[in-house]
Amino acid sequence: MRKIDYIIVHCTASPADWTKADLERCFDLNGWNSPGYHFAVMQNGCIAHLLPEQRIANGAKGYNANSIHVAYVGGMNGKDTRTEAQKRGLLAILGRLKLTYPAAQIISHHDVNVSKTCPNFDATKEYCYL
């Protein structure tokens, strides 16, 4: 099992109604060998599994080897577009991941890449109690 130090929260910066297939197509079009996220929380709160946790995602340069990446679908134009269902879905998947990786710190993508606003809210602060 990989040593996981971070659970990094993202937004997809895509239309909020994108599907798992839309996300996978985007990764393919970018020529990525791996998706950018292990999990994506859809607009309705359902969690799409994009990559096994033991595989390295392409989510945050320099942090991928020791991170799990979770995104909510949406967040275009630097706005927090999470629905109430997505907030519940994020909490559910982050809670499960924190139980699996208790030493991992939940952080925002912008914490490790200051040129980004992703996920367009302060996930580090919002989930500090997990």
Secondary structure in CASP SS format (residue, H / E / C, confidence):
PFRMAT SS
TARGET T0000
AUTHOR 0000-0000-0000
METHOD secondary structure of the structure
MODEL  1
M C 1.00
R C 1.00
K C 1.00
I C 1.00
D C 1.00
Y E 1.00
I E 1.00
I E 1.00
V E 1.00
H E 1.00
C E 1.00
T C 1.00
A C 1.00
S E 1.00
P C 1.00
A C 1.00
D C 1.00
W C 1.00
T C 1.00
K H 1.00
A H 1.00
D H 1.00
L H 1.00
E H 1.00
R H 1.00
C H 1.00
F H 1.00
D H 1.00
L H 1.00
N C 1.00
G C 1.00
W C 1.00
N C 1.00
S C 1.00
P C 1.00
G C 1.00
Y C 1.00
H C 1.00
F E 1.00
A E 1.00
V E 1.00
M C 1.00
Q C 1.00
N C 1.00
G C 1.00
C C 1.00
I E 1.00
A E 1.00
H E 1.00
L C 1.00
L C 1.00
P C 1.00
E C 1.00
Q C 1.00
R C 1.00
I C 1.00
A C 1.00
N C 1.00
G C 1.00
A C 1.00
K C 1.00
G C 1.00
Y C 1.00
N H 1.00
A H 1.00
N H 1.00
S E 1.00
I E 1.00
H E 1.00
V E 1.00
A E 1.00
Y E 1.00
V C 1.00
G C 1.00
G E 1.00
M H 1.00
N H 1.00
G H 1.00
K C 1.00
D C 1.00
T C 1.00
R C 1.00
T C 1.00
E H 1.00
A H 1.00
Q H 1.00
K H 1.00
R H 1.00
G H 1.00
L H 1.00
L H 1.00
A H 1.00
I H 1.00
L H 1.00
G H 1.00
R H 1.00
L H 1.00
K H 1.00
L H 1.00
T H 1.00
Y C 1.00
P C 1.00
A C 1.00
A C 1.00
Q E 1.00
I E 1.00
I E 1.00
S E 1.00
H H 1.00
H H 1.00
D H 1.00
V H 1.00
N C 1.00
V C 1.00
S C 1.00
K C 1.00
T C 1.00
C C 1.00
P C 1.00
N C 1.00
F C 1.00
D C 1.00
A H 1.00
T H 1.00
K H 1.00
E H 1.00
Y C 1.00
C C 1.00
Y C 1.00
L C 1.00
END
